[in-house]
Amino acid sequence: MSLSIGLIVDGYVKLNDRSALENLLTHRRELLQKLNCVTGIDPKEAMAQVSQEITVIEKAIAALARE
């Protein structure tokens, strides 16, 4: 996972901004879907990165739900 997505997610958690996390999650899921359709290059590395980011965002949303 990139440091930047971790910092962004941590910031949204500290602000208790579930909506922003959900928007970020939606964006990453759309990005993953688009990467899955890419031809001409091998997007596996990018897809793995986005999948890791999705996992981090989902965990943050779950943590907010427990509060």
N, C-alpha and C positions, 0 to 999 in steps of 0.2 A: 504494500500500500504506500502511496506517496505521502510525504509529510504534509503536503498542503491540504489534502482531503481530510486528514486527521485533525488538523487545526480548524478547518471549517466546521466539521462535525462537532468538535469540542465546543466551539464558540456557540453554535446553535443550541447545544445541550445546556450550556451555562445560561443562555438567554431563555431557555424553556420554549424554544421556537419549533414546535412540532410541525407546523405548516411548512416552514422552510426546509426541514429535513425531508418531509414527504415530497416536496417539489424537487429536491435534489435527487431523491430516490427515483422518482418518475423519469427525470432526465437521464440518469445513468441506465435505467432499464431500456429506455428508447435508444440510447447510444449502443448498448449491447446488441439490441435487435438489429440495428443498422450495420454494426460490425459483422454480424452473422451473415449478412447478404453481400459483403464485399467480395469482389473478384479481382484477380490480377496480382494480389499480394496475400501473404499469409497473416491474418489478423489475430492469430492465437495469443500472442503476447499481450496485445492491447485488450483482448477479450478477458484474459486472465486478470489483468489490472483492474478493469471495470468490475469484474465479478467480485474481487476483493473489496473494492470500494462499496459495492452494494451490500456486502456482508457487514461492513463497519456501520453503514447508515442504518441498516435494519436493526442492529444491536442497540444503536443509540435511540431509535424510536421505541424499541421494547423497554429500554431503561426508563424513558420518559413515561411510558404507560404504567410502569410499576410505582411511580412516585405519587 
